[in-house]
Amino acid sequence: MTSPTAVPEELFEPGADRATYVRDMFEGIAGRYDLMNTLMTGGRHHAWRRAAAIELVRPGDRVVDVGCGTGDLTFACLEVGARAVLGVDFAQPMLARARAKAAARGTQRAAFALGDGTRLPLADQSVDGWCAAFVVRNIPDLDRAFAEAHRVLRPGGRLAILEIPKLGPHPLRPAIRLHFARVVPLLGRVVSGHASAYRYLPVSVDHFLEPHEGTARLRATGFEMRRVERFMLGTVALHVAERPLE
Ligand SMILES: C[S@@+](CC[C@H](N)C(=O)[O-])C[C@H]1O[C@@H](n2cnc3c(N)ncnc32)[C@H](O)[C@@H]1O
C-alpha cells in the first residue's frame, strides 16, 4: 500500500506507482467524498455532471461510466434517458456507496463493477456512450484509457469527459491557485481526515492538460471533437467527442 502521506510531487516522477496511490487514496476517502465535492464546488458539481450527461446520452443508450466512484454521473445518465449504465471503478469502497445509492433509488438500470479504465471488461463496440468525471487526470496512461474508450464505443458513439484542466493564463489565476493550493487541502484534511488526498488534487491539476491539449490527445486517438465547454470560471472542462462512423 502506498503511504497516505506520500509527497504528491513524487507521484509524477518516473517509476512512481501513481495508480496504486490513487486507488488507495479513494478507498480511504470514500466515506467523505460526496461531502467534499459539495464543499469544494458550492454544490455545483451535480449541474456539471448533468450537463455532461445531456451532451452524451440519447434515449435508450447503453453507457459506461469509467471511474464512476459513488455513482453520481451514472445516475445523471439514467436521468436523461440512458437505458443502462455500467459504472466501473477500481476502488471497492467507492463502488459500495454507488450500489447503496442505486438501491435507495430502486433502479435496476445501473450496475457497478470493479475494474480498471485502461482494461475495461467490455467487448469491442459494445456501448453507445463512454463517460468519466474527474477521473482521467488520475490515470497515468491516459492514451491507453482513451484507446479503451475508442475500442468499446460503437462507431457513432459518444464520449464525454469532465475534468479540472491545467490552468492556463487567467485573470483570476492568483485567487484560483489559492483555492486549489490552500483552501482545498485544508478543507480536505479536516473533512476527509486523509493527510495527502487533497494536496494531491492541485498537484495532479498542475501536471494535467489544458483543454486544447486534451482535445489534441482525443483527436490523436481517433475521436472527432463535438464541443468543449467550461464551467466555474473555466476551472472545470467538458470535452464531448465522437467515434467516427466507419
Ligand atoms: C475523483 S473520483 C470521481 C468519481 C465520480 N466519477 C464522480 O464524478 O464523482 C475518481 C474516481 O476514479 C477512480 N479511478 C481512478 N483511476 C481509475 C482507473 N484507472 N480505473 C478505474 N477507476 C479509476 C477512483 O477510484 C475514483 O473513484
Ligand as a Chemical Component Dictionary entry (heavy atoms), coordinates in Angstrom:
data_LIG
# 
_chem_comp.id                   LIG 
_chem_comp.type                 NON-POLYMER 
_chem_comp.pdbx_formal_charge   0 
_chem_comp.three_letter_code    LIG 
# 
loop_
_chem_comp_atom.comp_id 
_chem_comp_atom.atom_id 
_chem_comp_atom.alt_atom_id 
_chem_comp_atom.type_symbol 
_chem_comp_atom.charge 
_chem_comp_atom.model_Cartn_x 
_chem_comp_atom.model_Cartn_y 
_chem_comp_atom.model_Cartn_z 
_chem_comp_atom.pdbx_ordinal 
LIG C1  C1  C 0  -12.482 11.986 -8.274  1  
LIG S1  S1  S 1  -13.268 10.435 -8.265  2  
LIG C2  C2  C 0  -14.622 10.687 -9.401  3  
LIG C3  C3  C 0  -15.810 9.820  -9.118  4  
LIG C4  C4  C 0  -17.029 10.090 -9.969  5  
LIG N1  N1  N 0  -16.742 9.934  -11.368 6  
LIG C5  C5  C 0  -17.615 11.455 -9.706  7  
LIG O1  O1  O 0  -17.963 12.137 -10.673 8  
LIG O2  O2  O -1 -17.759 11.828 -8.553  9  
LIG C6  C6  C 0  -12.172 9.460  -9.264  10 
LIG C7  C7  C 0  -12.579 8.004  -9.288  11 
LIG O3  O3  O 0  -11.866 7.371  -10.343 12 
LIG C8  C8  C 0  -11.427 6.109  -9.902  13 
LIG N2  N2  N 0  -10.281 5.735  -10.762 14 
LIG C9  C9  C 0  -9.126  6.408  -10.930 15 
LIG N3  N3  N 0  -8.355  5.771  -11.830 16 
LIG C10 C10 C 0  -9.051  4.684  -12.231 17 
LIG C11 C11 C 0  -8.789  3.637  -13.151 18 
LIG N4  N4  N 0  -7.634  3.569  -13.834 19 
LIG N5  N5  N 0  -9.721  2.684  -13.324 20 
LIG C12 C12 C 0  -10.889 2.716  -12.623 21 
LIG N6  N6  N 0  -11.183 3.675  -11.737 22 
LIG C13 C13 C 0  -10.286 4.653  -11.550 23 
LIG C14 C14 C 0  -11.107 6.304  -8.425  24 
LIG O4  O4  O 0  -11.110 5.101  -7.721  25 
LIG C15 C15 C 0  -12.238 7.249  -8.010  26 
LIG O5  O5  O 0  -13.374 6.556  -7.556  27 
# 
loop_
_chem_comp_bond.comp_id 
_chem_comp_bond.atom_id_1 
_chem_comp_bond.atom_id_2 
_chem_comp_bond.value_order 
_chem_comp_bond.pdbx_ordinal 
LIG C1  S1  SING 1  
LIG S1  C2  SING 2  
LIG S1  C6  SING 3  
LIG C2  C3  SING 4  
LIG C3  C4  SING 5  
LIG C4  N1  SING 6  
LIG C4  C5  SING 7  
LIG C5  O1  DOUB 8  
LIG C5  O2  SING 9  
LIG C6  C7  SING 10 
LIG C7  O3  SING 11 
LIG C7  C15 SING 12 
LIG O3  C8  SING 13 
LIG C8  N2  SING 14 
LIG C8  C14 SING 15 
LIG N2  C9  SING 16 
LIG N2  C13 SING 17 
LIG C9  N3  DOUB 18 
LIG N3  C10 SING 19 
LIG C10 C11 SING 20 
LIG C10 C13 DOUB 21 
LIG C11 N4  SING 22 
LIG C11 N5  DOUB 23 
LIG N5  C12 SING 24 
LIG C12 N6  DOUB 25 
LIG N6  C13 SING 26 
LIG C14 O4  SING 27 
LIG C14 C15 SING 28 
LIG C15 O5  SING 29 
# 
